[in-house]
Amino acid sequence: MIQPIAAGQFYPAGKDALLRQIEKCFSSAKSEFNGKALGIIAPHAGYVYSGNAAALSYKAIEGCKGRTFVILAPDHNGLCFNPTTTKEDFETPLGIVKADTEFVEKLMKKCSFLKEEGIQEHAVEVQLPFLQYLFRDNFRIVPIVIPSPKHYKELGKAIASIAKDSIIICSSDFTHYGSSYGYVPFDEKNAKEGVKKLDLNAIKFIEKLDAEGFLRYVNGTGATICGEYAIAAAIEAVKAMGARKGALLNYYTSGDVSGDYSFAVGYASVAFI
């Protein structure tokens, strides 16, 4: 059983407080794509900052038929050399989230590069309470941490070949601006518009389902999009599943919430349809 590491930091550690915060995030979330999306991109920051964006993404899959969610996430710990998954269950303040062990086993047979071990990754964990809120305990997950661009095409296509009614959830924040992130390509006074421009230009490639173009853009600009490889794999998966485009549902930064743009992170809600 994988114990929570983000409870009390990224979201409330108590069940009642957590449910209240998630309900608040969903209070204004509406989506024309409800139940139609094959996948989403949702942020993984503290709910007070990115929760509204995450709820909007999840609203696009609220009515979906699938009950297996493939969660593609970056490796913030720097511990993985290859894409990594697990058959262990996760625990959150809302209960136990079970892994789809059959899906994991099938995927590992198709992808010899995919490793299995315990995953302690907040980018996976912070997605789980949203799923629990919408689907209670009637779902399974396939968590995959993707640390590099190696194998993203093969991995995405392999996921799609198994997925059937499964839904892709890509856990990613966008540009991280500020000296603590080692990324200050423009003055602080230009941070609000600068971060937004960087991210919206990156999202144009996501909307066109152009994974290669997206990765070239990130490499060329140095944009600090933490889940860039997870995004690329997600694009390949949803394309193979029949998606026609990515639809931007909302975009804002942590600075828009806090008023402080000296350290700002972009959050995007995207549905693949």
Contacts in CASP RR format, 6 or more apart in sequence:
PFRMAT RR
TARGET T0000
AUTHOR 0000-0000-0000
METHOD contacts of the structure
MODEL  1
MIQPIAAGQFYPAGKDALLRQIEKCFSSAKSEFNGKALGIIAPHAGYVYS
GNAAALSYKAIEGCKGRTFVILAPDHNGLCFNPTTTKEDFETPLGIVKAD
TEFVEKLMKKCSFLKEEGIQEHAVEVQLPFLQYLFRDNFRIVPIVIPSPK
HYKELGKAIASIAKDSIIICSSDFTHYGSSYGYVPFDEKNAKEGVKKLDL
NAIKFIEKLDAEGFLRYVNGTGATICGEYAIAAAIEAVKAMGARKGALLN
YYTSGDVSGDYSFAVGYASVAFI
1 88 0 8 1.000
1 89 0 8 1.000
1 90 0 8 1.000
1 91 0 8 1.000
1 96 0 8 1.000
2 86 0 8 1.000
2 88 0 8 1.000
2 89 0 8 1.000
2 90 0 8 1.000
2 91 0 8 1.000
2 118 0 8 1.000
2 119 0 8 1.000
2 120 0 8 1.000
3 91 0 8 1.000
4 13 0 8 1.000
4 90 0 8 1.000
4 91 0 8 1.000
4 92 0 8 1.000
4 93 0 8 1.000
4 125 0 8 1.000
5 120 0 8 1.000
5 122 0 8 1.000
5 125 0 8 1.000
6 122 0 8 1.000
6 125 0 8 1.000
6 126 0 8 1.000
7 13 0 8 1.000
7 14 0 8 1.000
7 18 0 8 1.000
7 92 0 8 1.000
7 93 0 8 1.000
8 14 0 8 1.000
9 46 0 8 1.000
10 44 0 8 1.000
10 45 0 8 1.000
10 46 0 8 1.000
10 47 0 8 1.000
10 122 0 8 1.000
10 125 0 8 1.000
10 126 0 8 1.000
11 18 0 8 1.000
11 21 0 8 1.000
11 46 0 8 1.000
11 47 0 8 1.000
11 126 0 8 1.000
11 129 0 8 1.000
12 18 0 8 1.000
12 20 0 8 1.000
12 21 0 8 1.000
12 93 0 8 1.000
13 93 0 8 1.000
14 93 0 8 1.000
15 93 0 8 1.000
15 94 0 8 1.000
18 92 0 8 1.000
18 93 0 8 1.000
18 94 0 8 1.000
18 129 0 8 1.000
19 94 0 8 1.000
19 133 0 8 1.000
21 47 0 8 1.000
21 48 0 8 1.000
22 47 0 8 1.000
22 55 0 8 1.000
22 129 0 8 1.000
22 130 0 8 1.000
22 133 0 8 1.000
23 133 0 8 1.000
25 47 0 8 1.000
25 51 0 8 1.000
25 52 0 8 1.000
25 54 0 8 1.000
25 55 0 8 1.000
26 55 0 8 1.000
26 58 0 8 1.000
26 59 0 8 1.000
26 133 0 8 1.000
28 52 0 8 1.000
29 52 0 8 1.000
29 55 0 8 1.000
29 56 0 8 1.000
29 58 0 8 1.000
29 59 0 8 1.000
30 59 0 8 1.000
31 56 0 8 1.000
31 59 0 8 1.000
31 60 0 8 1.000
31 62 0 8 1.000
31 249 0 8 1.000
31 271 0 8 1.000
33 60 0 8 1.000
33 247 0 8 1.000
33 271 0 8 1.000
33 273 0 8 1.000
34 59 0 8 1.000
34 60 0 8 1.000
34 61 0 8 1.000
34 62 0 8 1.000
34 63 0 8 1.000
35 60 0 8 1.000
35 61 0 8 1.000
35 62 0 8 1.000
35 63 0 8 1.000
35 64 0 8 1.000
35 65 0 8 1.000
36 60 0 8 1.000
36 273 0 8 1.000
37 60 0 8 1.000
37 61 0 8 1.000
37 64 0 8 1.000
37 167 0 8 1.000
37 271 0 8 1.000
37 272 0 8 1.000
37 273 0 8 1.000
38 167 0 8 1.000
38 168 0 8 1.000
38 238 0 8 1.000
38 241 0 8 1.000
38 242 0 8 1.000
38 243 0 8 1.000
38 272 0 8 1.000
38 273 0 8 1.000
39 60 0 8 1.000
39 61 0 8 1.000
39 167 0 8 1.000
39 168 0 8 1.000
39 169 0 8 1.000
39 170 0 8 1.000
39 234 0 8 1.000
39 238 0 8 1.000
39 243 0 8 1.000
39 271 0 8 1.000
39 272 0 8 1.000
40 57 0 8 1.000
40 58 0 8 1.000
40 60 0 8 1.000
40 61 0 8 1.000
40 167 0 8 1.000
40 168 0 8 1.000
40 169 0 8 1.000
40 170 0 8 1.000
40 269 0 8 1.000
40 270 0 8 1.000
40 271 0 8 1.000
40 272 0 8 1.000
41 57 0 8 1.000
41 170 0 8 1.000
41 171 0 8 1.000
41 172 0 8 1.000
41 206 0 8 1.000
41 231 0 8 1.000
41 234 0 8 1.000
41 268 0 8 1.000
41 269 0 8 1.000
41 270 0 8 1.000
42 53 0 8 1.000
42 54 0 8 1.000
42 57 0 8 1.000
42 58 0 8 1.000
42 127 0 8 1.000
42 130 0 8 1.000
42 169 0 8 1.000
42 170 0 8 1.000
42 171 0 8 1.000
42 172 0 8 1.000
42 269 0 8 1.000
43 50 0 8 1.000
43 51 0 8 1.000
43 53 0 8 1.000
43 54 0 8 1.000
43 171 0 8 1.000
43 172 0 8 1.000
43 173 0 8 1.000
43 174 0 8 1.000
43 266 0 8 1.000
43 267 0 8 1.000
43 268 0 8 1.000
43 269 0 8 1.000
44 50 0 8 1.000
44 54 0 8 1.000
44 73 0 8 1.000
44 122 0 8 1.000
44 123 0 8 1.000
44 126 0 8 1.000
44 127 0 8 1.000
44 171 0 8 1.000
44 172 0 8 1.000
44 173 0 8 1.000
45 51 0 8 1.000
45 126 0 8 1.000
45 173 0 8 1.000
45 254 0 8 1.000
45 265 0 8 1.000
45 267 0 8 1.000
46 126 0 8 1.000
47 54 0 8 1.000
47 126 0 8 1.000
48 257 0 8 1.000
49 254 0 8 1.000
49 257 0 8 1.000
49 258 0 8 1.000
49 265 0 8 1.000
49 267 0 8 1.000
50 173 0 8 1.000
50 254 0 8 1.000
50 265 0 8 1.000
50 267 0 8 1.000
52 250 0 8 1.000
53 250 0 8 1.000
53 251 0 8 1.000
53 252 0 8 1.000
53 267 0 8 1.000
53 268 0 8 1.000
53 269 0 8 1.000
54 126 0 8 1.000
54 127 0 8 1.000
54 130 0 8 1.000
54 269 0 8 1.000
55 130 0 8 1.000
56 249 0 8 1.000
56 250 0 8 1.000
56 269 0 8 1.000
57 249 0 8 1.000
57 269 0 8 1.000
57 270 0 8 1.000
57 271 0 8 1.000
58 130 0 8 1.000
58 131 0 8 1.000
58 134 0 8 1.000
60 249 0 8 1.000
60 271 0 8 1.000
61 134 0 8 1.000
61 167 0 8 1.000
61 169 0 8 1.000
61 271 0 8 1.000
62 134 0 8 1.000
64 165 0 8 1.000
64 167 0 8 1.000
65 165 0 8 1.000
66 139 0 8 1.000
66 165 0 8 1.000
66 166 0 8 1.000
66 167 0 8 1.000
67 135 0 8 1.000
67 138 0 8 1.000
67 139 0 8 1.000
67 140 0 8 1.000
67 165 0 8 1.000
68 100 0 8 1.000
68 103 0 8 1.000
68 139 0 8 1.000
68 140 0 8 1.000
68 141 0 8 1.000
68 142 0 8 1.000
68 163 0 8 1.000
68 165 0 8 1.000
68 166 0 8 1.000
68 167 0 8 1.000
69 131 0 8 1.000
69 139 0 8 1.000
69 140 0 8 1.000
69 141 0 8 1.000
69 142 0 8 1.000
69 166 0 8 1.000
69 167 0 8 1.000
69 168 0 8 1.000
69 169 0 8 1.000
70 103 0 8 1.000
70 141 0 8 1.000
70 142 0 8 1.000
70 144 0 8 1.000
70 159 0 8 1.000
70 163 0 8 1.000
70 166 0 8 1.000
70 167 0 8 1.000
70 168 0 8 1.000
70 169 0 8 1.000
70 237 0 8 1.000
71 124 0 8 1.000
71 127 0 8 1.000
71 141 0 8 1.000
71 142 0 8 1.000
71 143 0 8 1.000
71 144 0 8 1.000
71 169 0 8 1.000
71 171 0 8 1.000
72 144 0 8 1.000
72 146 0 8 1.000
72 168 0 8 1.000
72 169 0 8 1.000
72 170 0 8 1.000
72 171 0 8 1.000
72 230 0 8 1.000
72 231 0 8 1.000
72 233 0 8 1.000
72 234 0 8 1.000
72 237 0 8 1.000
73 121 0 8 1.000
73 123 0 8 1.000
73 124 0 8 1.000
73 143 0 8 1.000
73 144 0 8 1.000
73 145 0 8 1.000
73 146 0 8 1.000
73 170 0 8 1.000
73 171 0 8 1.000
73 172 0 8 1.000
73 227 0 8 1.000
73 230 0 8 1.000
74 121 0 8 1.000
74 123 0 8 1.000
74 145 0 8 1.000
74 146 0 8 1.000
74 147 0 8 1.000
74 171 0 8 1.000
74 172 0 8 1.000
74 226 0 8 1.000
74 227 0 8 1.000
74 228 0 8 1.000
74 229 0 8 1.000
74 230 0 8 1.000
75 84 0 8 1.000
75 121 0 8 1.000
75 145 0 8 1.000
75 146 0 8 1.000
75 147 0 8 1.000
76 121 0 8 1.000
76 122 0 8 1.000
76 123 0 8 1.000
76 226 0 8 1.000
77 120 0 8 1.000
77 121 0 8 1.000
78 147 0 8 1.000
80 115 0 8 1.000
80 145 0 8 1.000
80 147 0 8 1.000
81 147 0 8 1.000
81 148 0 8 1.000
82 113 0 8 1.000
82 114 0 8 1.000
82 115 0 8 1.000
82 147 0 8 1.000
82 148 0 8 1.000
82 150 0 8 1.000
82 151 0 8 1.000
83 111 0 8 1.000
83 113 0 8 1.000
83 114 0 8 1.000
83 115 0 8 1.000
83 144 0 8 1.000
83 145 0 8 1.000
83 146 0 8 1.000
83 147 0 8 1.000
83 151 0 8 1.000
83 155 0 8 1.000
83 233 0 8 1.000
84 114 0 8 1.000
84 115 0 8 1.000
84 116 0 8 1.000
84 117 0 8 1.000
84 118 0 8 1.000
84 119 0 8 1.000
84 144 0 8 1.000
84 145 0 8 1.000
84 147 0 8 1.000
85 104 0 8 1.000
85 107 0 8 1.000
85 108 0 8 1.000
85 114 0 8 1.000
85 115 0 8 1.000
85 116 0 8 1.000
85 119 0 8 1.000
85 142 0 8 1.000
85 143 0 8 1.000
85 144 0 8 1.000
85 145 0 8 1.000
86 99 0 8 1.000
86 104 0 8 1.000
86 116 0 8 1.000
86 117 0 8 1.000
86 118 0 8 1.000
86 119 0 8 1.000
86 143 0 8 1.000
87 99 0 8 1.000
87 101 0 8 1.000
87 104 0 8 1.000
87 105 0 8 1.000
87 116 0 8 1.000
88 99 0 8 1.000
88 118 0 8 1.000
88 119 0 8 1.000
89 96 0 8 1.000
89 97 0 8 1.000
89 98 0 8 1.000
89 99 0 8 1.000
90 96 0 8 1.000
90 97 0 8 1.000
90 99 0 8 1.000
90 124 0 8 1.000
90 125 0 8 1.000
90 128 0 8 1.000
90 141 0 8 1.000
90 143 0 8 1.000
91 97 0 8 1.000
92 125 0 8 1.000
92 128 0 8 1.000
92 129 0 8 1.000
92 132 0 8 1.000
93 129 0 8 1.000
94 128 0 8 1.000
94 129 0 8 1.000
94 132 0 8 1.000
94 133 0 8 1.000
95 132 0 8 1.000
95 137 0 8 1.000
96 137 0 8 1.000
97 128 0 8 1.000
97 131 0 8 1.000
97 132 0 8 1.000
97 137 0 8 1.000
97 139 0 8 1.000
97 141 0 8 1.000
98 137 0 8 1.000
98 140 0 8 1.000
98 141 0 8 1.000
99 140 0 8 1.000
99 141 0 8 1.000
99 142 0 8 1.000
99 143 0 8 1.000
100 140 0 8 1.000
100 141 0 8 1.000
100 142 0 8 1.000
103 140 0 8 1.000
103 142 0 8 1.000
103 162 0 8 1.000
103 166 0 8 1.000
104 116 0 8 1.000
104 142 0 8 1.000
106 162 0 8 1.000
107 114 0 8 1.000
107 142 0 8 1.000
107 158 0 8 1.000
107 159 0 8 1.000
107 162 0 8 1.000
108 114 0 8 1.000
108 116 0 8 1.000
110 158 0 8 1.000
110 161 0 8 1.000
110 162 0 8 1.000
111 151 0 8 1.000
111 154 0 8 1.000
111 155 0 8 1.000
111 158 0 8 1.000
113 150 0 8 1.000
113 151 0 8 1.000
113 154 0 8 1.000
113 155 0 8 1.000
114 144 0 8 1.000
114 155 0 8 1.000
119 143 0 8 1.000
119 145 0 8 1.000
121 143 0 8 1.000
121 145 0 8 1.000
123 145 0 8 1.000
123 171 0 8 1.000
123 172 0 8 1.000
123 226 0 8 1.000
123 227 0 8 1.000
124 143 0 8 1.000
124 145 0 8 1.000
124 171 0 8 1.000
126 171 0 8 1.000
127 169 0 8 1.000
127 171 0 8 1.000
128 141 0 8 1.000
131 139 0 8 1.000
131 141 0 8 1.000
142 159 0 8 1.000
142 166 0 8 1.000
144 155 0 8 1.000
144 233 0 8 1.000
146 152 0 8 1.000
146 155 0 8 1.000
146 227 0 8 1.000
146 229 0 8 1.000
146 230 0 8 1.000
146 233 0 8 1.000
147 229 0 8 1.000
148 229 0 8 1.000
149 215 0 8 1.000
149 229 0 8 1.000
149 232 0 8 1.000
152 211 0 8 1.000
152 229 0 8 1.000
152 232 0 8 1.000
152 233 0 8 1.000
152 236 0 8 1.000
153 211 0 8 1.000
153 232 0 8 1.000
153 233 0 8 1.000
153 236 0 8 1.000
155 233 0 8 1.000
155 236 0 8 1.000
155 237 0 8 1.000
156 233 0 8 1.000
156 234 0 8 1.000
156 236 0 8 1.000
156 237 0 8 1.000
156 240 0 8 1.000
157 236 0 8 1.000
157 237 0 8 1.000
157 240 0 8 1.000
159 166 0 8 1.000
159 168 0 8 1.000
159 233 0 8 1.000
159 237 0 8 1.000
160 236 0 8 1.000
160 237 0 8 1.000
160 238 0 8 1.000
160 239 0 8 1.000
160 240 0 8 1.000
160 241 0 8 1.000
161 240 0 8 1.000
163 237 0 8 1.000
163 241 0 8 1.000
168 234 0 8 1.000
168 237 0 8 1.000
168 238 0 8 1.000
168 241 0 8 1.000
168 272 0 8 1.000
170 227 0 8 1.000
170 230 0 8 1.000
170 231 0 8 1.000
170 233 0 8 1.000
170 234 0 8 1.000
171 227 0 8 1.000
171 230 0 8 1.000
172 225 0 8 1.000
172 226 0 8 1.000
172 227 0 8 1.000
172 228 0 8 1.000
172 230 0 8 1.000
172 231 0 8 1.000
173 225 0 8 1.000
173 226 0 8 1.000
173 227 0 8 1.000
173 265 0 8 1.000
173 266 0 8 1.000
173 267 0 8 1.000
174 195 0 8 1.000
174 198 0 8 1.000
174 199 0 8 1.000
174 202 0 8 1.000
174 203 0 8 1.000
174 223 0 8 1.000
174 225 0 8 1.000
174 251 0 8 1.000
174 265 0 8 1.000
174 266 0 8 1.000
174 267 0 8 1.000
174 268 0 8 1.000
175 183 0 8 1.000
175 195 0 8 1.000
175 198 0 8 1.000
175 199 0 8 1.000
175 202 0 8 1.000
175 223 0 8 1.000
175 224 0 8 1.000
175 225 0 8 1.000
175 265 0 8 1.000
175 266 0 8 1.000
176 183 0 8 1.000
176 224 0 8 1.000
176 226 0 8 1.000
176 264 0 8 1.000
176 265 0 8 1.000
176 266 0 8 1.000
177 183 0 8 1.000
177 184 0 8 1.000
177 185 0 8 1.000
177 191 0 8 1.000
177 194 0 8 1.000
177 195 0 8 1.000
177 224 0 8 1.000
177 261 0 8 1.000
177 263 0 8 1.000
177 264 0 8 1.000
177 265 0 8 1.000
178 184 0 8 1.000
178 191 0 8 1.000
178 262 0 8 1.000
178 263 0 8 1.000
178 264 0 8 1.000
179 263 0 8 1.000
180 263 0 8 1.000
181 224 0 8 1.000
181 263 0 8 1.000
182 224 0 8 1.000
183 222 0 8 1.000
183 224 0 8 1.000
185 198 0 8 1.000
185 221 0 8 1.000
185 222 0 8 1.000
186 194 0 8 1.000
188 261 0 8 1.000
188 262 0 8 1.000
191 261 0 8 1.000
191 262 0 8 1.000
191 264 0 8 1.000
192 253 0 8 1.000
192 255 0 8 1.000
192 256 0 8 1.000
192 261 0 8 1.000
192 264 0 8 1.000
195 253 0 8 1.000
195 261 0 8 1.000
195 264 0 8 1.000
195 266 0 8 1.000
196 251 0 8 1.000
196 253 0 8 1.000
198 221 0 8 1.000
198 223 0 8 1.000
199 223 0 8 1.000
199 225 0 8 1.000
199 251 0 8 1.000
199 266 0 8 1.000
199 268 0 8 1.000
200 251 0 8 1.000
201 217 0 8 1.000
201 221 0 8 1.000
202 214 0 8 1.000
202 217 0 8 1.000
202 218 0 8 1.000
202 221 0 8 1.000
202 223 0 8 1.000
202 225 0 8 1.000
203 248 0 8 1.000
203 251 0 8 1.000
203 268 0 8 1.000
203 270 0 8 1.000
205 211 0 8 1.000
205 213 0 8 1.000
205 214 0 8 1.000
205 217 0 8 1.000
206 214 0 8 1.000
206 231 0 8 1.000
206 235 0 8 1.000
206 246 0 8 1.000
206 270 0 8 1.000
207 245 0 8 1.000
207 246 0 8 1.000
207 247 0 8 1.000
207 248 0 8 1.000
207 270 0 8 1.000
208 245 0 8 1.000
208 246 0 8 1.000
209 235 0 8 1.000
209 238 0 8 1.000
209 239 0 8 1.000
209 243 0 8 1.000
209 244 0 8 1.000
209 245 0 8 1.000
209 246 0 8 1.000
209 272 0 8 1.000
210 235 0 8 1.000
211 231 0 8 1.000
211 232 0 8 1.000
211 233 0 8 1.000
211 235 0 8 1.000
211 236 0 8 1.000
212 232 0 8 1.000
214 228 0 8 1.000
214 231 0 8 1.000
214 232 0 8 1.000
214 235 0 8 1.000
215 228 0 8 1.000
215 229 0 8 1.000
215 232 0 8 1.000
217 223 0 8 1.000
218 225 0 8 1.000
218 228 0 8 1.000
225 231 0 8 1.000
234 272 0 8 1.000
235 272 0 8 1.000
238 272 0 8 1.000
243 272 0 8 1.000
243 273 0 8 1.000
244 273 0 8 1.000
245 272 0 8 1.000
245 273 0 8 1.000
246 270 0 8 1.000
246 271 0 8 1.000
246 272 0 8 1.000
246 273 0 8 1.000
247 270 0 8 1.000
247 271 0 8 1.000
247 272 0 8 1.000
247 273 0 8 1.000
248 268 0 8 1.000
248 269 0 8 1.000
248 270 0 8 1.000
249 269 0 8 1.000
249 270 0 8 1.000
249 271 0 8 1.000
250 268 0 8 1.000
250 269 0 8 1.000
251 266 0 8 1.000
251 267 0 8 1.000
251 268 0 8 1.000
251 269 0 8 1.000
252 266 0 8 1.000
252 267 0 8 1.000
253 261 0 8 1.000
253 264 0 8 1.000
253 265 0 8 1.000
253 266 0 8 1.000
253 267 0 8 1.000
254 260 0 8 1.000
254 263 0 8 1.000
254 264 0 8 1.000
254 265 0 8 1.000
254 266 0 8 1.000
254 267 0 8 1.000
255 261 0 8 1.000
255 264 0 8 1.000
END
